[in-house]
Amino acid sequence: MRGDNASRSVGVRQGRPDPPPDVLRAPTTSRSVAAALEPLVRQLLGGRVPLRFEFWDGSAIEPDNGASVGAGTVRLRSPDVLRRLLWAPGELGLARSFVAGELEFDGDIFMAIRVLHKAAPGDLLRIGTRAFPAALSAARELGAVGAPLPPPAEEAHPAGRRHSTRRDAQAVSHHYDVGNEFYELILGPSMTYSCARFLDESTSLLDAQHAKHELVSRKLGLDHKPGARLLDIGCGWGSMALHAASHHDASVVAITLSAAQADYARERVGRAGLSEQIEVRLQDYRALRYEQFDAISSIGMFEHVGSSQMASYFERLHQLLVPTGRLLNHAISTPGGTRIGRHSFIGRYVFPDGELIDVGEIVLAMQRAGFEVRDVESLREHYSRTLRAWVANLEAHWSEVVALVGPGRARVWRLYMAASANGFDDGGLGVHQVLGVVPSADGLSGMAATRHDWEG
């Protein structure tokens, strides 16, 4: 999503007056829920209702004339939506209701998110100080005031110092250790969880992921150096390592903090007969010592590093590379950068402790660490298309996904991926490949004169 975060608003909750811990009571009105809530809905959406809102009593607020056609319906299935919002005003309360199934989208989720953002571009449905009294009044009228509800079980609560090795392992495990069968259904046969590269309109997701891996390999010069030693940081399920070894005869050390990923990657490596070329480790990059590599790929991992660790991250990678060795850092970014807050949907349910750093800051940090930055490429539109393919896989296998991970986590992924696609569409999110090299003592880079080496 757009703005200062991955889900449009990841900022820390502003101070709000807590609602009184009343016990639940019967509604005090004969009005329909729609009639009671329409003033609040309009206040939150800037006065205009862009799509249909349907409530637990069957009443509805119809979209205004001229509103987007086909955007679907937002369904509020329980007064608990209001109850959660009173205790967690804004994004976190809405996220809990969505994950719990109390709030849902019916129809094209991409279009619904887009029209809601257009209606409330600053901060989607945040109950601010001015709106809080109206929300509390409506909740009392509808009998929705009560003690706080427990959050859904899918919510993450990592412990320890932010970006310590222990806490980072918890955050990674929350996102990735949810079952390899689940990821197979979402990601497809490539088992690659990062932005693909679509060469034309007919390119399949599988072929687009192959094209991305080949682009990374060529930017790193693996095609000109058979047998090169590659470090793949945040290796996922081993796709980049397998590509580099099988297509360019690379010798690969692949590291991850996810035990499920490491086990799966080792199985794939064994089936491919590449165990002599690929070593998969359950290891933090900070534990790497006294090793030397010709190239390093970091694809979709940097978002977990954090700005406080960025300088030491690039310094460590610089130390691990031989002269003329190259680093390819592939990461989501956002203009100005943002820390994913603990009161946001993304922070509690998707990427706890994640951080999106401005690509300009990444380039500067790499250069300060001793890299010469040679190329920066945006793949923003490619990520939107990748996410849409993943959502299509999720929706096509919905019952299987729910059976594997439960309805709550399935809802998390549907909203997270659709909202992120919207962010890449409108430019609030970007994804960049930044290529750096370690020059030799006499200034040699070993780089080709043009991009021709990898653009073919």
C-alpha positions as CSV (number, residue, x, y, z in Angstrom):
1,M,0.0,0.0,0.0
2,R,1.1,3.6,-0.3
3,G,2.5,6.3,1.9
4,D,4.8,5.7,4.8
5,N,4.4,2.0,5.2
6,A,3.7,-1.4,3.7
7,S,0.0,-1.5,4.6
8,R,-0.5,2.2,4.1
9,S,-0.4,3.1,7.8
10,V,2.1,1.4,10.0
11,G,2.6,4.3,12.4
12,V,2.3,4.0,16.1
13,R,-1.1,4.5,17.5
14,Q,-1.7,8.1,18.6
15,G,-2.9,8.6,22.2
16,R,-6.7,8.0,22.4
17,P,-9.1,8.0,25.4
18,D,-9.8,4.4,26.4
19,P,-13.4,3.5,26.3
20,P,-15.0,2.6,29.6
21,P,-14.8,-1.1,30.4
22,D,-18.6,-1.5,30.4
23,V,-20.1,-4.9,30.3
24,L,-21.9,-5.7,27.0
25,R,-25.4,-4.5,27.0
26,A,-28.4,-4.6,24.7
27,P,-28.8,-2.0,21.9
28,T,-30.6,1.1,23.0
29,T,-32.0,1.9,19.5
30,S,-34.6,0.6,17.1
31,R,-32.7,2.1,14.2
32,S,-30.9,-0.3,11.8
33,V,-27.1,-0.7,12.2
34,A,-26.6,1.1,8.9
35,A,-28.6,4.1,10.0
36,A,-26.6,4.2,13.3
37,L,-23.2,3.9,11.6
38,E,-23.6,5.9,8.4
39,P,-22.6,9.2,10.0
40,L,-19.4,7.6,11.4
41,V,-18.6,5.8,8.1
42,R,-19.0,9.1,6.2
43,Q,-16.8,11.0,8.7
44,L,-14.0,8.4,8.3
45,L,-14.2,8.3,4.5
46,G,-14.3,12.1,4.0
47,G,-18.0,12.3,3.5
48,R,-18.4,10.0,0.5
49,V,-19.2,6.3,0.6
50,P,-17.3,4.7,-2.4
51,L,-18.6,1.1,-2.0
52,R,-21.3,-0.9,-0.3
53,F,-21.2,-1.5,3.5
54,E,-23.3,-4.4,4.8
55,F,-23.9,-5.0,8.5
56,W,-24.7,-7.9,10.8
57,D,-28.4,-7.1,10.9
58,G,-28.7,-7.2,7.1
59,S,-28.9,-3.5,6.7
60,A,-26.5,-1.7,4.3
61,I,-25.1,1.6,3.3
62,E,-25.2,1.9,-0.5
63,P,-22.4,3.6,-2.4
64,D,-23.0,7.2,-3.5
65,N,-23.8,8.0,-7.1
66,G,-20.7,8.0,-9.2
67,A,-18.9,5.6,-6.8
68,S,-16.7,2.9,-8.3
69,V,-18.7,0.1,-10.0
70,G,-17.8,-3.4,-9.1
71,A,-15.7,-2.6,-6.0
72,G,-17.7,-5.1,-4.0
73,T,-18.9,-5.0,-0.4
74,V,-17.3,-4.5,3.0
75,R,-19.2,-6.8,5.4
76,L,-19.2,-6.1,9.1
77,R,-20.5,-9.4,10.5
78,S,-20.4,-8.6,14.2
79,P,-20.6,-5.6,16.6
80,D,-17.2,-6.9,17.8
81,V,-15.7,-4.8,15.0
82,L,-16.7,-1.6,16.9
83,R,-15.6,-3.1,20.2
84,R,-12.2,-3.9,18.8
85,L,-11.9,-0.4,17.3
86,L,-12.7,1.3,20.7
87,W,-9.8,-0.5,22.3
88,A,-7.4,-0.4,19.4
89,P,-8.4,2.6,17.3
90,G,-7.4,2.5,13.7
91,E,-5.5,-0.1,11.8
92,L,-4.8,-2.6,14.5
93,G,-8.4,-2.9,15.6
94,L,-9.5,-3.3,11.9
95,A,-6.8,-5.9,11.4
96,R,-7.9,-8.0,14.3
97,S,-11.5,-7.9,13.1
98,F,-10.5,-8.9,9.6
99,V,-8.3,-11.8,10.8
100,A,-11.1,-13.0,13.2
101,G,-13.6,-13.0,10.3
102,E,-15.7,-10.2,11.8
103,L,-14.9,-7.9,8.9
104,E,-14.4,-9.1,5.3
105,F,-14.3,-8.0,1.7
106,D,-16.7,-9.6,-0.8
107,G,-15.7,-9.1,-4.4
108,D,-12.5,-7.8,-6.1
109,I,-10.3,-7.2,-3.1
110,F,-7.8,-5.2,-5.2
111,M,-10.5,-2.7,-6.3
112,A,-12.0,-2.5,-2.8
113,I,-8.7,-1.5,-1.3
114,R,-8.0,0.9,-4.1
115,V,-11.3,2.8,-3.8
116,L,-11.0,2.9,0.0
117,H,-7.5,4.4,-0.3
118,K,-8.8,7.0,-2.7
119,A,-11.6,7.9,-0.3
120,A,-9.2,8.1,2.7
121,P,-5.8,8.6,1.3
122,G,-4.1,9.8,4.5
123,D,-4.8,6.9,6.7
124,L,-7.4,4.2,5.9
125,L,-10.3,4.2,8.4
126,R,-8.2,5.6,11.3
127,I,-10.5,6.6,14.2
128,G,-8.8,9.8,15.2
129,T,-9.5,12.1,18.1
130,R,-12.4,13.8,16.3
131,A,-14.1,10.6,15.3
132,F,-13.6,8.7,18.6
133,P,-16.7,10.3,20.3
134,A,-18.9,9.4,17.4
135,A,-17.6,5.8,17.4
136,L,-18.1,5.5,21.1
137,S,-21.7,6.9,20.8
138,A,-22.5,4.5,18.0
139,A,-21.0,1.5,19.9
140,R,-23.1,2.3,23.0
141,E,-26.3,2.7,20.9
142,L,-25.6,-0.7,19.2
143,G,-24.6,-2.5,22.4
144,A,-21.0,-3.0,21.3
145,V,-19.2,-1.6,24.3
146,G,-17.4,-4.1,26.5
147,A,-14.1,-5.3,27.8
148,P,-11.3,-5.8,25.2
149,L,-11.5,-9.0,23.2
150,P,-8.5,-11.3,23.0
151,P,-6.5,-10.8,19.7
152,P,-6.5,-13.6,17.1
153,A,-4.0,-16.3,17.7
154,E,-2.1,-15.4,14.5
155,E,-0.9,-12.2,16.0
156,A,2.9,-11.9,16.6
157,H,4.5,-10.8,19.8
158,P,8.3,-11.1,19.4
159,A,10.3,-10.7,22.7
160,G,13.7,-9.3,23.4
161,R,15.7,-6.4,21.9
162,R,14.6,-5.3,18.4
163,H,17.0,-6.8,15.8
164,S,18.9,-9.0,18.3
165,T,19.7,-12.4,16.8
166,R,17.1,-14.1,19.1
167,R,14.3,-11.7,18.2
168,D,15.1,-11.7,14.5
169,A,14.8,-15.5,14.6
170,Q,11.4,-15.2,16.2
171,A,10.2,-12.7,13.6
172,V,11.4,-14.8,10.7
173,S,9.9,-18.0,12.2
174,H,6.5,-16.2,12.6
175,H,6.4,-15.5,8.9
176,Y,8.1,-18.5,7.3
177,D,7.6,-21.5,9.5
178,V,3.9,-21.9,8.8
179,G,4.2,-25.0,6.6
180,N,6.0,-25.6,3.3
181,E,2.8,-27.1,1.8
182,F,1.2,-23.7,2.3
183,Y,3.9,-21.9,0.5
184,E,3.8,-24.4,-2.3
185,L,0.2,-23.5,-2.9
186,I,0.9,-19.7,-2.9
187,L,4.2,-19.5,-4.7
188,G,3.8,-22.3,-7.2
189,P,6.6,-24.6,-8.3
190,S,9.4,-22.0,-8.3
191,M,9.0,-21.7,-4.5
192,T,10.4,-18.2,-4.8
193,Y,9.1,-15.6,-2.4
194,S,10.3,-12.4,-4.0
195,C,9.6,-10.2,-7.0
196,A,9.6,-12.0,-10.3
197,R,10.7,-10.4,-13.6
198,F,8.1,-10.7,-16.4
199,L,9.8,-10.4,-19.8
200,D,6.4,-9.8,-21.6
201,E,2.7,-10.1,-21.1
202,S,2.7,-13.9,-21.7
203,T,5.4,-14.7,-19.2
204,S,4.2,-17.2,-16.6
205,L,5.1,-16.8,-12.9
206,L,7.5,-19.8,-13.1
207,D,9.3,-18.4,-16.1
208,A,9.4,-14.9,-14.5
209,Q,11.1,-16.2,-11.4
210,H,13.6,-18.0,-13.6
211,A,14.2,-14.7,-15.4
212,K,14.8,-12.9,-12.1
213,H,17.3,-15.5,-10.9
214,E,19.1,-15.3,-14.2
215,L,19.2,-11.5,-14.0
216,V,20.7,-11.7,-10.5
217,S,23.3,-14.3,-11.7
218,R,24.4,-12.2,-14.6
219,K,24.6,-9.0,-12.5
220,L,26.9,-10.9,-10.2
221,G,29.0,-12.1,-13.1
222,L,28.4,-15.8,-12.4
223,D,27.9,-16.5,-16.1
224,H,31.5,-15.4,-16.7
225,K,33.0,-17.3,-13.7
226,P,32.1,-21.0,-13.5
227,G,32.8,-22.3,-10.1
228,A,32.4,-19.0,-8.4
229,R,31.6,-19.1,-4.7
230,L,28.2,-17.5,-3.9
231,L,26.7,-16.6,-0.6
232,D,22.9,-16.5,-0.7
233,I,21.6,-14.6,2.3
234,G,18.0,-15.4,3.3
235,C,18.0,-18.2,0.8
236,G,14.3,-19.1,1.3
237,W,13.5,-22.6,-0.1
238,G,16.8,-22.7,-2.1
239,S,15.6,-21.4,-5.5
240,M,18.4,-18.9,-6.2
241,A,21.1,-21.4,-4.9
242,L,19.7,-24.1,-7.2
243,H,19.6,-21.8,-10.2
244,A,23.2,-20.5,-9.7
245,A,24.6,-24.0,-9.2
246,S,22.7,-25.7,-12.0
247,H,23.0,-23.0,-14.6
248,H,26.4,-21.4,-13.7
249,D,28.2,-24.1,-11.9
250,A,28.4,-21.9,-8.8
251,S,29.5,-23.3,-5.4
252,V,26.9,-21.9,-3.0
253,V,26.5,-21.3,0.7
254,A,22.8,-20.6,1.4
255,I,21.7,-19.3,4.8
256,T,18.4,-18.8,6.4
257,L,16.9,-18.3,9.9
258,S,13.9,-20.5,9.1
259,A,14.3,-24.2,10.1
260,A,11.4,-25.1,7.8
261,Q,13.0,-23.4,4.8
262,A,16.4,-25.0,5.5
263,D,15.0,-28.5,5.7
264,Y,13.0,-28.0,2.5
265,A,16.0,-26.4,0.6
266,R,18.2,-29.4,1.6
267,E,15.6,-31.8,0.2
268,R,15.5,-29.9,-3.1
269,V,19.2,-29.8,-3.3
270,G,19.5,-33.5,-2.7
271,R,16.8,-34.3,-5.3
272,A,18.7,-32.1,-7.8
273,G,21.9,-34.0,-7.2
274,L,23.7,-30.8,-6.1
275,S,24.7,-31.6,-2.6
276,E,28.4,-31.2,-3.5
277,Q,27.8,-27.7,-4.8
278,I,25.2,-26.3,-2.3
279,E,25.5,-26.1,1.4
280,V,22.3,-25.0,3.2
281,R,22.9,-23.6,6.7
282,L,20.5,-22.5,9.5
283,Q,22.6,-19.4,10.3
284,D,22.4,-15.7,10.9
285,Y,24.6,-13.5,8.6
286,R,26.2,-12.0,11.7
287,A,27.7,-15.4,12.5
288,L,29.7,-15.6,9.3
289,R,33.4,-15.2,10.0
290,Y,36.6,-15.7,8.1
291,E,35.0,-16.8,4.8
292,Q,35.5,-15.4,1.4
293,F,33.1,-15.3,-1.5
294,D,33.1,-14.1,-5.1
295,A,29.5,-12.9,-5.0
296,I,26.7,-12.4,-2.5
297,S,22.9,-12.3,-3.3
298,S,20.5,-10.9,-0.8
299,I,17.0,-11.2,-2.2
300,G,14.0,-10.2,-0.1
301,M,15.9,-10.5,3.2
302,F,17.1,-6.9,3.7
303,E,13.6,-5.8,4.9
304,H,14.4,-7.7,8.2
305,V,17.8,-6.0,8.8
306,G,16.6,-2.6,10.0
307,S,18.2,0.8,9.7
308,S,20.1,0.4,13.1
309,Q,21.9,-2.7,11.7
310,M,22.3,-1.5,8.1
311,A,25.8,-0.1,8.4
312,S,27.1,-3.2,10.1
313,Y,25.2,-5.4,7.6
314,F,27.0,-3.9,4.6
315,E,30.3,-3.8,6.4
316,R,30.1,-7.5,7.2
317,L,29.2,-8.3,3.6
318,H,32.1,-6.2,2.3
319,Q,34.5,-8.2,4.5
320,L,33.2,-11.4,3.1
321,L,33.9,-10.5,-0.5
322,V,37.2,-10.9,-2.4
323,P,38.5,-8.0,-4.4
324,T,36.2,-7.4,-7.5
325,G,33.5,-9.4,-5.6
326,R,29.9,-8.3,-6.1
327,L,26.8,-7.8,-3.9
328,L,23.3,-7.8,-5.3
329,N,20.8,-6.4,-2.7
330,H,17.2,-6.9,-3.8
331,A,14.8,-5.2,-1.4
332,I,11.4,-3.5,-1.0
333,S,11.8,0.2,-0.3
334,T,9.6,3.3,0.3
335,P,10.3,7.0,-0.3
336,G,11.7,8.3,3.0
337,G,11.8,4.9,4.6
338,T,9.5,3.6,7.3
339,R,9.6,1.3,10.3
340,I,6.7,-1.1,10.3
341,G,4.9,-0.3,13.6
342,R,3.7,-2.7,16.2
343,H,0.2,-1.3,16.0
344,S,-0.1,-2.0,12.3
345,F,-1.6,-4.9,10.4
346,I,1.8,-5.7,8.8
347,G,3.7,-5.4,12.0
348,R,1.4,-7.7,14.1
349,Y,0.5,-10.3,11.5
350,V,3.0,-10.3,8.6
351,F,6.5,-8.9,9.2
352,P,7.1,-8.1,12.8
353,D,10.0,-5.7,13.2
354,G,10.2,-5.2,9.4
355,E,11.6,-2.0,8.0
356,L,11.5,-0.5,4.5
357,I,14.5,1.8,3.8
358,D,14.7,4.4,1.1
359,V,16.8,3.2,-1.8
360,G,18.9,6.3,-1.5
361,E,19.9,5.4,2.0
362,I,20.8,1.9,0.9
363,V,23.1,3.2,-1.8
364,L,24.7,5.6,0.6
365,A,25.2,2.9,3.3
366,M,26.8,0.5,0.7
367,Q,29.2,3.2,-0.4
368,R,30.1,4.0,3.1
369,A,30.9,0.4,3.7
370,G,33.4,0.4,0.8
371,F,31.2,-0.8,-2.1
372,E,31.3,1.0,-5.4
373,V,27.6,1.1,-6.5
374,R,27.4,0.2,-10.2
375,D,23.7,-0.2,-10.9
376,V,20.3,0.5,-9.4
377,E,17.2,-1.0,-11.1
378,S,13.5,-0.7,-10.1
379,L,11.2,-3.7,-10.6
380,R,8.1,-2.0,-9.0
381,E,5.5,-3.0,-11.6
382,H,6.9,-6.5,-11.7
383,Y,6.1,-6.9,-8.0
384,S,2.5,-5.9,-8.4
385,R,2.1,-8.6,-11.1
386,T,3.9,-11.1,-8.9
387,L,1.6,-10.4,-6.0
388,R,-1.5,-10.7,-8.2
389,A,-0.3,-14.1,-9.3
390,W,0.1,-15.2,-5.7
391,V,-3.3,-14.0,-4.7
392,A,-4.8,-15.9,-7.7
393,N,-3.0,-19.0,-6.4
394,L,-4.4,-18.4,-2.9
395,E,-7.9,-17.9,-4.1
396,A,-7.8,-20.9,-6.4
397,H,-6.6,-23.1,-3.5
398,W,-8.6,-21.4,-0.7
399,S,-10.1,-24.5,0.9
400,E,-6.7,-26.3,0.9
401,V,-5.0,-23.3,2.4
402,V,-7.6,-22.9,5.1
403,A,-7.2,-26.7,5.9
404,L,-3.5,-26.2,6.3
405,V,-3.1,-23.0,8.2
406,G,-6.6,-22.0,9.3
407,P,-9.0,-19.2,8.1
408,G,-7.2,-16.5,10.1
409,R,-3.9,-16.9,8.4
410,A,-5.5,-17.3,5.0
411,R,-7.2,-14.0,5.5
412,V,-3.9,-12.4,6.6
413,W,-2.2,-13.4,3.4
414,R,-5.1,-12.4,1.1
415,L,-5.2,-8.9,2.6
416,Y,-1.5,-8.5,2.9
417,M,-0.7,-9.4,-0.7
418,A,-3.6,-7.5,-2.2
419,A,-2.8,-4.4,-0.2
420,S,0.9,-4.6,-1.1
421,A,0.0,-4.9,-4.8
422,N,-1.9,-1.7,-4.5
423,G,1.1,-0.1,-2.9
424,F,3.4,-1.1,-5.8
425,D,0.7,0.1,-8.3
426,D,0.4,3.6,-6.8
427,G,4.2,4.0,-6.1
428,G,4.0,4.1,-2.4
429,L,6.2,1.0,-2.4
430,G,9.2,0.2,-4.6
431,V,11.6,-2.7,-5.0
432,H,15.2,-2.1,-6.2
433,Q,18.1,-4.2,-7.1
434,V,21.3,-2.4,-6.1
435,L,24.6,-3.8,-7.4
436,G,27.8,-3.1,-5.7
437,V,31.4,-4.2,-6.2
438,V,34.5,-4.3,-4.0
439,P,37.2,-2.6,-6.1
440,S,40.7,-4.1,-6.0
441,A,43.6,-2.2,-4.3
442,D,44.4,-0.6,-7.7
443,G,40.8,0.3,-8.4
444,L,39.9,-2.5,-10.8
445,S,36.2,-3.5,-10.6
446,G,36.1,-6.4,-13.0
447,M,32.8,-5.0,-14.3
448,A,31.8,-4.9,-18.0
449,A,31.6,-1.4,-19.6
450,T,27.9,-1.5,-20.1
451,R,24.8,-3.4,-18.9
452,H,24.9,-5.6,-22.0
453,D,26.2,-8.5,-19.9
454,W,22.9,-8.9,-18.1
455,E,20.3,-7.3,-20.3
456,G,20.4,-9.9,-23.0
